[in-house]
Amino acid sequence: MKHRYALTIVGSTLAALLSVQTLQAQELTTEKDRNSYMIGMNFGNQLKNIEEQVDLTVVMKGLQDSFAGRETQLTNEEAQQISNEFRAKLQEIQQQKVAKMGEENETKGAAFLEENKGKAGVKTTESGLQYQVMREGNGPKPKENDRVKVHYLGTLIDGTKFDSSYDRDAPAEFPLNGVIKGWTEGLQLMGVGSKYKLFIPGALAYGPDGSGPIPPNSTLVFEVELLEILD
């Protein structure tokens, strides 16, 4: 019952602490032990991402009551309503975090590009794309609708590598109009055999949504070799 919560929480806190101490000393000798610990690890990892929004002691209480078949302090209907509200709140918090990160990355990217444009050999196009010729090839230049084969290394402005066809030892092939705007524009400047360094503002890359390991509004740096125009 709900009115018993204040009386039971102190006891459940002690029980949770004692359980933790027992588990710390317990060896995972059986399949059941390993399965159980795995479930706890996975659950803990999920909670870690939202630790500011949950109280582990109360989580343990809900888990104990439900697992033991005791009367829970929330009905299923109440739990479902709270779950829906909590999910919406977490989504809003995540959106706020992404927006803040995007603003910070946009500011950092703009400062980087402002400094970078003054470096030797760096040129800036009307769109804001910057490039630097590392090796000029004498082959034909692709058009927007062409498919190309390239080798590339991609990093963030702090040098963090997020992708590399060199590491896979496998050049990438793609239609030039099917990639980020900075690539579509930058590769049309290159003749086959060229190697350029492209400095791509977030607006010409993955924008406010980011992509995988690439945070929102990140300015990207690519070393790109144009190996072949496929068609």
Residue frames relative to the residue before (quaternion, step in Angstrom):
aa qw qx qy qz dx dy dz
M 1.0000 0.0000 0.0000 0.0000 0.00 0.00 0.00
K 0.6038 -0.6041 0.3783 0.3568 3.58 -1.07 0.69
H 0.6794 0.5123 -0.3185 0.4179 3.64 0.93 -0.79
R 0.6234 0.5337 -0.3493 0.4523 3.62 1.24 -0.21
Y 0.4266 0.7495 -0.4442 0.2428 3.60 1.25 -0.23
A 0.6810 0.5023 -0.3040 0.4376 3.60 0.80 -0.99
L 0.6733 0.5002 -0.3000 0.4543 3.58 1.06 -0.70
T 0.7342 0.4491 -0.2354 0.4514 3.57 1.01 -0.75
I 0.5689 0.6440 -0.3887 0.3325 3.60 1.12 -0.54
V 0.6265 0.5288 -0.3476 0.4550 3.61 1.05 -0.72
G 0.6673 0.4954 -0.3010 0.4676 3.55 0.95 -0.86
S 0.6629 0.4974 -0.3155 0.4623 3.60 0.97 -0.79
T 0.5930 0.5640 -0.3662 0.4429 3.60 1.11 -0.62
L 0.6683 0.4871 -0.2926 0.4801 3.55 0.93 -0.93
A 0.6465 0.5207 -0.3240 0.4538 3.56 0.96 -0.83
A 0.6471 0.5209 -0.3226 0.4537 3.58 0.99 -0.82
L 0.6623 0.5047 -0.3076 0.4605 3.58 0.95 -0.88
L 0.6544 0.5020 -0.3135 0.4705 3.57 0.96 -0.83
S 0.6338 0.5307 -0.3293 0.4564 3.57 1.03 -0.79
V 0.6410 0.5258 -0.3176 0.4602 3.57 0.99 -0.85
Q 0.6509 0.5162 -0.3146 0.4592 3.56 0.96 -0.89
T 0.6455 0.5205 -0.3183 0.4594 3.57 0.99 -0.84
L 0.6769 0.4989 -0.2965 0.4527 3.57 0.89 -0.91
Q 0.6103 0.5633 -0.3608 0.4242 3.58 1.04 -0.69
A 0.7299 0.4168 -0.2312 0.4900 3.57 1.07 -0.74
Q 0.5924 0.6148 -0.3489 0.3866 3.58 1.25 -0.33
E 0.3115 -0.7257 0.5821 0.1938 3.55 -0.99 0.86
L 0.4013 -0.7117 0.5257 0.2369 3.54 -1.05 0.81
T 0.0464 0.8707 -0.4833 0.0788 3.53 0.43 1.28
T 0.7565 0.3337 -0.1928 0.5283 3.59 1.16 -0.49
E 0.6520 -0.4995 0.3900 0.4163 3.55 -1.27 0.28
K 0.6245 0.5405 -0.3304 0.4568 3.58 1.05 -0.78
D 0.6288 0.5301 -0.3312 0.4624 3.59 1.00 -0.84
R 0.6953 0.4838 -0.2807 0.4513 3.56 0.82 -1.02
N 0.6405 0.5149 -0.3252 0.4679 3.57 0.98 -0.83
S 0.6681 0.5128 -0.2979 0.4493 3.55 0.92 -0.94
Y 0.6715 0.4903 -0.3030 0.4657 3.57 0.92 -0.88
M 0.6100 0.5538 -0.3399 0.4536 3.57 1.08 -0.76
I 0.6496 0.5094 -0.3153 0.4682 3.57 0.95 -0.88
G 0.6559 0.5129 -0.3041 0.4629 3.56 0.99 -0.86
M 0.6306 0.5335 -0.3252 0.4604 3.58 1.01 -0.83
N 0.6793 0.4965 -0.2940 0.4534 3.56 0.84 -1.01
F 0.6545 0.5072 -0.3063 0.4696 3.55 0.98 -0.89
G 0.6530 0.5234 -0.3060 0.4539 3.56 0.99 -0.88
N 0.6400 0.5270 -0.3220 0.4572 3.58 1.00 -0.80
Q 0.6457 0.5105 -0.3202 0.4690 3.56 1.04 -0.78
L 0.6793 0.4893 -0.2927 0.4620 3.57 0.94 -0.89
K 0.5833 0.6033 -0.3700 0.3985 3.57 1.09 -0.71
N 0.6511 0.5353 -0.3110 0.4391 3.57 1.07 -0.75
I 0.7729 0.2559 -0.1448 0.5623 3.59 1.22 -0.42
E 0.1884 0.8490 -0.4827 0.1033 3.59 1.19 0.53
E 0.6307 0.5394 -0.3498 0.4347 3.61 1.08 -0.54
Q 0.7097 0.4653 -0.2442 0.4692 3.57 1.23 -0.42
V 0.7564 0.3401 -0.1937 0.5241 3.62 1.21 -0.16
D 0.2932 -0.7000 0.6225 0.1909 3.53 -1.34 0.46
L 0.4121 -0.7510 0.4570 0.2394 3.58 -0.43 1.22
T 0.6125 0.5580 -0.3546 0.4334 3.59 1.03 -0.70
V 0.6833 0.4609 -0.2829 0.4906 3.58 0.93 -0.88
V 0.5783 0.5569 -0.3735 0.4647 3.60 1.10 -0.60
M 0.6571 0.5122 -0.3044 0.4617 3.57 0.93 -0.95
K 0.6311 0.5371 -0.3310 0.4512 3.59 1.02 -0.81
G 0.6706 0.4895 -0.2989 0.4705 3.57 0.89 -0.91
L 0.6473 0.5204 -0.3126 0.4610 3.56 1.02 -0.83
Q 0.6676 0.5070 -0.2973 0.4571 3.57 0.92 -0.92
D 0.6668 0.5039 -0.3072 0.4551 3.58 0.88 -0.94
S 0.6902 0.4829 -0.2859 0.4568 3.55 0.85 -0.98
F 0.6781 0.5057 -0.2918 0.4464 3.57 0.90 -0.97
A 0.7134 0.4497 -0.2503 0.4757 3.59 1.03 -0.79
G 0.4715 -0.6906 0.4350 0.3339 3.58 1.24 -0.14
R 0.4014 0.7113 -0.4859 0.3112 3.59 1.18 0.43
E 0.6267 -0.5062 0.4180 0.4198 3.53 -1.30 0.28
T 0.3019 -0.7726 0.5347 0.1613 3.58 -0.73 1.06
Q 0.5428 -0.6538 0.4381 0.2932 3.52 -1.23 0.55
L 0.7043 0.2956 -0.2379 0.6001 3.54 1.35 0.06
T 0.4190 -0.6568 0.5519 0.2975 3.54 -1.10 0.62
N 0.6629 -0.4911 0.3677 0.4291 3.58 -1.22 0.29
E 0.6495 0.5187 -0.3188 0.4555 3.55 1.01 -0.80
E 0.6512 0.5014 -0.3142 0.4752 3.58 0.98 -0.81
A 0.6483 0.5232 -0.3165 0.4536 3.55 0.97 -0.87
Q 0.6524 0.5141 -0.3159 0.4586 3.58 0.99 -0.82
Q 0.6477 0.5122 -0.3196 0.4648 3.59 0.97 -0.83
I 0.6567 0.5001 -0.3032 0.4761 3.58 0.96 -0.90
S 0.6255 0.5477 -0.3290 0.4478 3.56 1.02 -0.82
N 0.6643 0.4993 -0.3049 0.4652 3.57 0.91 -0.89
E 0.6678 0.4935 -0.2984 0.4706 3.57 0.96 -0.88
F 0.6533 0.5198 -0.3074 0.4566 3.57 1.01 -0.85
R 0.6383 0.5246 -0.3234 0.4613 3.56 0.99 -0.84
A 0.6537 0.5029 -0.3105 0.4727 3.58 0.98 -0.82
K 0.6422 0.5228 -0.3206 0.4599 3.59 1.01 -0.80
L 0.6602 0.5043 -0.3065 0.4646 3.59 0.93 -0.90
Q 0.6323 0.5265 -0.3278 0.4642 3.56 1.04 -0.76
E 0.6516 0.5097 -0.3100 0.4685 3.57 0.99 -0.81
I 0.6396 0.5194 -0.3162 0.4703 3.58 1.00 -0.84
Q 0.6588 0.5078 -0.3086 0.4614 3.56 0.95 -0.88
Q 0.6407 0.5212 -0.3215 0.4630 3.58 0.98 -0.80
Q 0.6436 0.5160 -0.3165 0.4684 3.57 1.03 -0.78
K 0.6444 0.5187 -0.3148 0.4654 3.58 1.02 -0.82
V 0.6560 0.5086 -0.3045 0.4672 3.56 0.96 -0.91
A 0.6527 0.5140 -0.3156 0.4584 3.58 0.96 -0.88
K 0.6609 0.4998 -0.3076 0.4677 3.59 0.95 -0.86
M 0.6432 0.5130 -0.3149 0.4733 3.57 0.98 -0.85
G 0.6429 0.5348 -0.3170 0.4474 3.57 1.00 -0.84
E 0.6462 0.5127 -0.3141 0.4700 3.58 1.00 -0.83
E 0.6630 0.5017 -0.3057 0.4640 3.57 0.95 -0.88
N 0.6781 0.4885 -0.2959 0.4626 3.59 0.92 -0.86
E 0.6157 0.5392 -0.3467 0.4582 3.58 1.08 -0.69
T 0.6524 0.5090 -0.3028 0.4728 3.58 1.00 -0.85
K 0.6673 0.4932 -0.2953 0.4735 3.58 0.90 -0.93
G 0.6569 0.5216 -0.3086 0.4484 3.57 0.97 -0.86
A 0.6484 0.5185 -0.3184 0.4575 3.57 0.97 -0.86
A 0.6523 0.5050 -0.3109 0.4720 3.59 0.99 -0.82
F 0.6360 0.5321 -0.3214 0.4572 3.57 1.01 -0.82
L 0.6957 0.4773 -0.2747 0.4612 3.57 0.85 -0.99
E 0.6136 0.5521 -0.3455 0.4465 3.58 1.07 -0.73
E 0.6880 0.4498 -0.2763 0.4980 3.56 0.97 -0.84
N 0.6682 0.5458 -0.3011 0.4061 3.56 0.96 -0.91
K 0.6307 0.5812 -0.3425 0.3836 3.58 1.01 -0.77
G 0.6709 0.4991 -0.2998 0.4593 3.57 1.22 -0.39
K 0.5194 0.6504 -0.4151 0.3674 3.57 1.25 -0.06
A 0.6435 -0.5545 0.3727 0.3735 3.54 -1.17 0.65
G 0.8417 0.2162 -0.1722 0.4639 3.53 -0.96 0.96
V 0.5835 0.5811 -0.3827 0.4188 3.59 1.21 -0.16
K 0.0864 -0.7891 0.6079 0.0201 3.55 -0.87 1.02
T 0.2382 -0.7741 0.5766 0.1073 3.55 -1.13 0.73
T 0.2996 -0.7561 0.5552 0.1743 3.57 -0.85 0.97
E 0.7184 -0.4469 0.3159 0.4294 3.55 -1.31 0.18
S 0.6644 0.5226 -0.3035 0.4397 3.60 1.07 -0.72
G 0.5732 -0.5717 0.3928 0.4363 3.58 1.22 -0.46
L 0.4642 0.6587 -0.4465 0.3891 3.58 1.29 -0.08
Q 0.1410 -0.7672 0.6195 0.0883 3.56 -1.04 0.81
Y 0.0107 0.8020 -0.5971 0.0119 3.56 -1.08 0.69
Q 0.1501 -0.7616 0.6272 0.0640 3.49 -1.30 0.54
V 0.3643 -0.7392 0.5241 0.2150 3.58 -0.75 1.02
M 0.1772 -0.7763 0.5995 0.0808 3.54 -0.76 1.10
R 0.7590 -0.0905 0.0542 0.6425 3.55 1.20 -0.67
E 0.2433 -0.7831 0.5573 0.1303 3.57 -0.76 1.01
G 0.2327 -0.7762 0.5742 0.1171 3.54 -0.71 1.10
N 0.3855 -0.7333 0.5136 0.2232 3.55 -1.24 0.38
G 0.4591 0.6858 -0.4490 0.3426 3.58 1.22 0.34
P 0.6936 -0.4615 0.3379 0.4378 3.57 -1.28 0.03
K 0.4143 -0.6873 0.5380 0.2578 3.54 -1.26 0.47
P 0.4532 -0.6961 0.4747 0.2911 3.62 -0.92 0.80
K 0.3569 -0.6809 0.5929 0.2397 3.50 -1.37 0.39
E 0.7391 -0.4685 0.2676 0.4032 3.53 -1.27 0.46
N 0.7432 0.4113 -0.2285 0.4756 3.60 1.00 -0.76
D 0.4953 0.6695 -0.4240 0.3557 3.62 1.25 0.06
R 0.3532 -0.6568 0.6122 0.2629 3.49 -1.38 0.36
V 0.1111 -0.8137 0.5702 0.0228 3.55 -0.97 0.86
K 0.2630 -0.7076 0.6257 0.1968 3.52 -1.38 0.30
V 0.0389 0.8197 -0.5655 0.0824 3.57 -0.73 1.08
H 0.2431 -0.6640 0.6686 0.2303 3.48 -1.44 0.23
Y 0.0557 0.8232 -0.5614 0.0639 3.60 -0.97 0.75
L 0.1623 -0.7203 0.6630 0.1237 3.47 -1.43 0.37
G 0.1012 -0.8200 0.5628 0.0231 3.57 -0.74 1.05
T 0.0242 0.7968 -0.6024 0.0410 3.57 -0.90 0.96
L 0.4909 -0.5733 0.5489 0.3592 3.51 -1.39 0.18
I 0.6753 -0.5137 0.3256 0.4172 3.60 -1.21 0.23
D 0.6470 0.4907 -0.3363 0.4770 3.61 1.22 -0.26
G 0.6255 -0.5751 0.3210 0.4182 3.57 1.31 0.17
T 0.4604 0.6835 -0.4517 0.3418 3.61 1.24 -0.07
K 0.3003 -0.7604 0.5507 0.1683 3.58 -0.70 1.08
F 0.1030 -0.8114 0.5731 0.0506 3.57 -0.88 0.93
D 0.8074 0.0006 -0.0065 0.5900 3.60 1.19 -0.27
S 0.0801 0.7924 -0.6008 0.0690 3.56 -1.14 0.66
S 0.3212 -0.7300 0.5708 0.1953 3.56 -0.76 1.02
Y 0.5566 0.5965 -0.3920 0.4251 3.58 1.21 -0.43
D 0.6443 0.5281 -0.3201 0.4512 3.57 0.99 -0.84
R 0.7030 0.4377 -0.2619 0.4957 3.58 1.07 -0.70
D 0.2894 -0.7677 0.5055 0.2670 3.56 1.31 -0.34
A 0.6210 0.4938 -0.3359 0.5076 3.54 1.06 0.85
P 0.3448 -0.7437 0.5339 0.2074 3.62 -0.42 1.17
A 0.4125 -0.6981 0.5312 0.2455 3.55 -1.18 0.62
E 0.1392 -0.7627 0.6271 0.0754 3.55 -1.17 0.71
F 0.1987 0.7819 -0.5648 0.1738 3.57 -0.85 0.95
P 0.5205 -0.5842 0.4991 0.3726 3.58 -1.25 0.34
L 0.5228 -0.6820 0.4149 0.2992 3.56 -0.83 0.95
N 0.6897 0.4493 -0.2876 0.4896 3.59 1.14 -0.49
G 0.6408 0.5335 -0.3244 0.4467 3.58 1.26 0.19
V 0.6403 0.4959 -0.3232 0.4896 3.58 1.25 0.31
I 0.7314 -0.3947 0.2828 0.4788 3.60 -1.25 -0.07
K 0.6596 -0.5592 0.3400 0.3697 3.55 -1.15 0.70
G 0.6339 0.5537 -0.3336 0.4246 3.58 1.00 -0.76
W 0.6526 0.4816 -0.3043 0.4996 3.57 1.12 -0.65
T 0.6303 0.5428 -0.3397 0.4390 3.56 0.91 -0.88
E 0.7008 0.4434 -0.2615 0.4939 3.57 0.93 -0.88
G 0.7083 0.5089 -0.2797 0.4013 3.56 0.75 -1.06
L 0.6949 0.4814 -0.2968 0.4441 3.59 0.88 -0.84
Q 0.5988 0.5538 -0.3714 0.4437 3.59 1.17 -0.39
L 0.6042 0.5421 -0.3561 0.4628 3.57 1.27 -0.22
M 0.6897 0.5222 -0.2485 0.4357 3.55 1.25 -0.51
G 0.3060 -0.6996 0.6092 0.2139 3.54 -1.11 0.71
V 0.6284 -0.5199 0.4046 0.4137 3.56 -1.19 0.51
G 0.7327 0.3537 -0.2961 0.5004 3.55 -0.88 1.00
S 0.5726 0.6055 -0.3693 0.4113 3.58 1.30 -0.22
K 0.1103 -0.7346 0.6605 0.1095 3.49 -1.35 0.40
Y 0.0285 -0.8054 0.5904 -0.0443 3.55 -0.62 1.19
K 0.2809 -0.6739 0.6398 0.2401 3.48 -1.38 0.28
L 0.1438 -0.7982 0.5835 0.0421 3.55 -0.72 1.15
F 0.1460 -0.7557 0.6349 0.0671 3.54 -0.99 0.95
I 0.0547 -0.8685 0.4904 -0.0479 3.54 -0.10 1.34
P 0.3894 -0.7179 0.5244 0.2410 3.62 -0.60 1.09
G 0.6614 -0.5340 0.3549 0.3891 3.56 -1.16 0.57
A 0.6396 0.5469 -0.3259 0.4308 3.59 1.03 -0.77
L 0.7129 0.3887 -0.2419 0.5311 3.59 1.21 -0.47
A 0.6453 0.4738 -0.3195 0.5069 3.57 1.32 0.13
Y 0.8177 -0.2481 0.1847 0.4856 3.61 -0.60 -1.11
G 0.4494 -0.7616 0.4046 0.2333 3.56 1.30 0.32
P 0.8171 -0.3091 0.1944 0.4461 3.58 -1.26 -0.42
D 0.6429 0.5317 -0.3314 0.4406 3.61 1.21 -0.28
G 0.2887 -0.7489 0.5393 0.2549 3.58 1.10 -0.62
S 0.1819 -0.7723 0.5942 0.1320 3.55 -1.28 -0.22
G 0.8359 -0.0866 0.0329 0.5410 3.59 -0.55 1.16
P 0.8397 -0.1113 0.0944 0.5231 3.60 -0.67 -1.08
I 0.5946 0.5679 -0.3619 0.4393 3.59 1.28 -0.08
P 0.3434 -0.7640 0.5068 0.2038 3.62 -0.46 1.15
P 0.6708 -0.5140 0.3485 0.4055 3.61 -1.22 0.41
N 0.8632 0.1087 -0.1178 0.4788 3.53 -1.18 0.83
S 0.3261 0.7614 -0.5015 0.2497 3.58 1.10 0.61
T 0.3449 -0.6663 0.6206 0.2277 3.52 -1.12 0.80
L 0.1842 -0.8177 0.5431 0.0502 3.57 -0.79 1.08
V 0.1986 -0.7486 0.6217 0.1173 3.53 -1.23 0.60
F 0.0224 -0.8044 0.5930 -0.0303 3.55 -0.77 1.09
E 0.1838 -0.6837 0.6873 0.1623 3.50 -1.21 0.67
V 0.0190 -0.8300 0.5535 -0.0668 3.56 -0.55 1.20
E 0.1214 -0.7525 0.6433 0.0716 3.55 -1.01 0.91
L 0.2474 -0.7550 0.5890 0.1478 3.57 -0.78 1.00
L 0.1901 -0.8381 0.5073 0.0636 3.54 -0.29 1.31
E 0.8119 -0.0951 0.1439 0.5577 3.57 0.92 -0.90
I 0.2844 -0.6738 0.6458 0.2193 3.53 -1.30 0.53
L 0.3078 -0.8139 0.4704 0.1467 3.55 -0.49 1.23
D 0.7953 -0.1295 0.0813 0.5866 3.61 1.02 -0.62
